[in-house]
């Protein structure tokens, strides 16, 4: 199964980052592309930063998506799909991500 934009997956982010839920923000890759996925990690350690986007979902512990932690990982690090965000929540995360990256939409 390939992680798709708007889905929340459990990912293995390496030894220091540990296994955690992430939101897939990249578009689907094609056959000629590398099998990588860009994600925003979920955190339960809230600091009340404008780059922490709180999201309530039945498959997540209380917390927020941390757009400052945007990273790209091999698709092979995806463990399992946890669920998907409604478009309004996805839009909130993407707006904050655009601000973090200095992209003016």
C-alpha positions in Angstrom: 0.0 0.0 0.0 1.3 3.4 -0.9 0.9 6.3 1.5 -1.3 9.0 -0.1 -1.6 12.8 0.5 -3.9 13.5 3.5 -3.4 10.1 5.1 -1.9 9.6 8.5 0.5 6.7 8.8 2.7 5.2 11.5 6.3 5.7 10.2 9.6 4.5 11.5 11.6 7.7 11.6 14.9 6.2 12.7 16.4 5.6 16.1 16.3 9.1 17.5 13.0 10.2 16.1 11.3 6.9 16.9 8.1 5.5 15.4 5.3 8.0 15.3 2.2 9.1 13.3 2.9 11.4 10.4 0.7 13.2 7.9 1.6 12.6 4.2 1.9 16.0 2.4 3.5 14.9 -0.8 1.8 14.0 -4.0 1.9 10.4 -5.4 5.1 9.4 -7.1 5.3 7.7 -10.5 7.2 4.7 -11.8 10.2 6.9 -12.8 10.3 8.6 -9.5 12.0 7.6 -6.2 9.7 5.8 -3.8 9.8 8.6 -1.1 7.1 10.3 0.9 7.2 13.8 2.4 5.5 13.9 5.8 4.8 16.1 8.8 5.2 14.4 12.2 2.6 14.4 14.9 3.7 15.4 18.4 2.1 15.2 21.9 4.7 17.7 23.3 2.9 21.0 22.7 4.9 24.2 22.9 2.1 26.4 21.6 4.1 27.4 18.5 2.1 28.7 15.4 3.8 25.9 13.6 2.0 23.2 15.7 -1.4 22.5 14.1 -3.8 20.8 16.6 -5.9 18.1 15.0 -8.5 15.9 16.7 -8.9 12.4 15.2 -10.1 9.2 16.8 -6.8 7.4 15.7 -4.5 10.0 17.2 -3.5 10.9 20.8 -4.1 14.6 21.7 -1.4 16.7 20.1 -0.5 18.5 16.9 1.2 18.2 13.6 4.6 20.0 13.7 5.2 21.5 10.3 8.7 22.5 11.3 9.5 18.8 11.3 8.6 18.3 7.6 10.9 15.5 6.2 11.1 13.0 3.4 11.6 9.3 4.0 11.6 6.1 1.9 8.1 4.6 1.4 9.5 1.4 2.9 9.6 3.1 6.3 5.8 3.3 6.3 4.4 0.8 8.8 0.6 1.1 8.6 -2.2 3.5 7.7 -3.9 5.0 10.8 -6.6 7.0 9.0 -7.1 10.2 6.9 -7.7 13.8 7.7 -10.8 15.7 6.5 -9.9 18.3 3.9 -10.4 21.2 6.3 -7.8 19.8 8.7 -5.4 19.0 5.8 -5.8 22.6 4.6 -4.9 24.0 8.0 -1.7 21.9 8.1 -0.8 22.9 4.5 -1.4 26.6 5.2 1.0 26.4 8.2 3.5 24.5 6.1 3.5 27.1 3.4 4.1 29.8 6.1 7.0 27.8 7.5 8.5 27.4 4.0 7.9 31.0 3.0 5.6 30.0 0.2 3.1 32.8 -0.5 -0.1 31.4 -1.8 
